[in-house]
Amino acid sequence: MTQTNSNSDNKPTNLPPNYDELKKAANRQANWKERLAAVEELGNWKSEPTIDLLTHRMNHDSVYQVQEAAYKQLKNFGENVHMPERKKYDLIKDTSKVLVRIKKSLPVGHTYEDFKEKLQKMRSDIYDTYKGDKGEDFESWLEEQWKAAPFKQPRRR
């Protein structure tokens, strides 16, 4: 589905008509599904800007699924690329510290649902990234993180 458009200099380009929107979606940190959809759409348009954007997503996206999709699109273009290794630790720097802070900010006796809701509101980037990375295991992973994090000690009188 490769098409050629013309820019104002009458030089042929191979960009989708909605390239600017796709570029924004591909870089939207709080929504991995939008990034994935943008990567898949950009894979229909081989050009230097799309290759650069896909290469950046492949090398720097926090969700492995997005990295993998970008890799596949680049391979389809015939690019000589290597799939990055899956991250083993925090996908977003200091995630574990953020989770502890969120848990400690909640009142003593709060529920897992309270914790999950506050994480979603305060750090949608972390919530979305790990939800995308963990898939079906996200709920159990997040609950384990909540259980393992230290809780706020009640004040002594």
C-alpha positions in Angstrom: 0.0 0.0 0.0 2.9 2.3 -0.7 1.9 5.6 -2.1 3.8 8.6 -3.4 2.7 12.1 -2.5 4.2 15.4 -3.6 5.3 18.1 -1.3 5.4 21.8 -2.2 8.8 21.4 -3.9 7.3 18.7 -6.2 9.7 16.2 -4.7 8.1 12.8 -4.3 7.7 11.6 -0.7 6.4 8.4 0.6 4.6 9.6 3.7 1.0 9.0 4.7 -1.3 12.0 4.5 -1.8 11.8 8.3 2.0 11.5 9.0 2.0 14.2 11.7 -0.8 12.6 13.6 0.9 9.2 13.3 4.2 10.7 14.5 2.5 12.1 17.6 0.7 8.8 18.3 3.9 6.9 17.9 5.5 9.1 20.6 2.6 9.2 23.0 4.1 7.8 26.2 0.9 7.2 28.1 -0.8 5.0 25.5 1.1 1.9 24.2 -1.8 0.8 22.1 -1.8 4.0 20.1 2.0 3.7 19.7 1.5 0.1 18.4 -1.3 1.1 16.0 0.9 4.0 14.7 3.9 1.7 14.2 1.7 -0.7 12.2 0.3 2.0 10.0 3.7 3.6 9.4 4.9 0.2 8.2 2.9 0.8 5.1 5.0 3.8 4.1 8.6 3.2 3.4 10.5 6.5 3.5 13.4 8.0 5.5 11.2 9.7 8.1 9.1 6.6 8.7 12.2 4.4 8.9 13.7 6.9 11.4 10.6 6.9 13.5 10.2 3.1 13.5 13.9 2.7 14.4 13.4 5.0 17.3 10.4 3.0 18.5 12.2 -0.2 18.1 15.2 0.9 20.1 13.5 3.1 22.8 9.9 2.0 23.4 9.2 0.9 26.9 6.7 -1.8 25.8 8.3 -4.8 24.1 5.3 -5.4 21.8 5.8 -2.0 20.3 9.5 -2.6 19.8 8.7 -6.0 18.2 6.2 -4.4 15.8 8.6 -1.7 14.8 11.3 -4.4 14.2 9.0 -6.4 12.0 8.0 -3.3 9.9 11.7 -2.4 9.4 12.5 -6.0 8.4 9.6 -5.8 5.9 11.3 -2.7 4.5 14.5 -4.7 4.0 16.3 -2.8 6.7 19.3 -4.4 8.4 18.1 -4.3 12.0 18.5 -6.4 15.2 15.7 -6.9 17.7 16.6 -5.3 21.1 16.7 -7.6 24.1 13.7 -7.5 26.4 14.3 -5.4 29.5 14.6 -7.4 32.7 14.2 -4.8 35.3 12.2 -1.5 35.6 10.8 -0.6 32.2 10.5 3.0 33.5 13.3 4.2 35.8 12.5 4.0 39.5 9.1 2.3 39.1 9.6 0.4 42.3 10.3 3.6 44.2 7.2 5.2 42.7 5.0 2.3 43.7 6.3 2.4 47.3 5.6 6.2 47.4 2.0 5.7 46.1 1.3 2.9 48.6 2.7 5.0 51.5 0.6 8.0 50.4 -2.6 6.0 50.9 -4.3 5.6 54.3 -3.6 2.6 56.5 -5.9 -0.2 55.6 -6.4 0.8 52.0 -7.2 -1.8 49.4 -5.4 -3.0 46.3 -8.1 -1.4 44.2 -7.3 2.0 46.0 -3.7 1.5 45.1 -4.4 0.6 41.5 -6.7 3.6 41.0 -4.2 6.0 42.5 -1.4 4.6 40.3 -3.6 5.0 37.2 -4.4 8.6 38.1 -0.9 9.7 39.2 1.3 7.8 36.9 -0.7 6.6 33.9 2.6 6.2 32.0 3.8 3.5 34.4 0.3 1.9 34.6 0.0 1.8 30.8 3.5 0.6 30.1 3.4 -2.3 32.5 -0.2 -3.2 31.4 1.1 -3.4 27.8 4.2 -5.3 28.8 2.7 -7.8 31.2 -0.5 -8.4 29.3 -2.7 -10.9 31.0 -0.3 -11.2 33.9 -0.6 -7.4 34.7 -3.1 -7.7 37.5 -1.3 -10.4 39.4 2.1 -8.6 38.9 0.7 -5.3 40.2 -1.0 -6.9 43.2 2.3 -8.6 44.0 4.1 -5.2 43.8 1.5 -3.8 46.1 1.8 -6.6 48.7 5.6 -6.4 48.6 5.8 -2.6 49.0 6.3 -1.4 52.6 3.2 0.2 54.1 2.7 3.4 56.0 3.2 2.9 59.7 0.4 4.3 61.9 1.5 7.2 64.0 2.4 6.5 67.5 0.8 8.6 70.2 
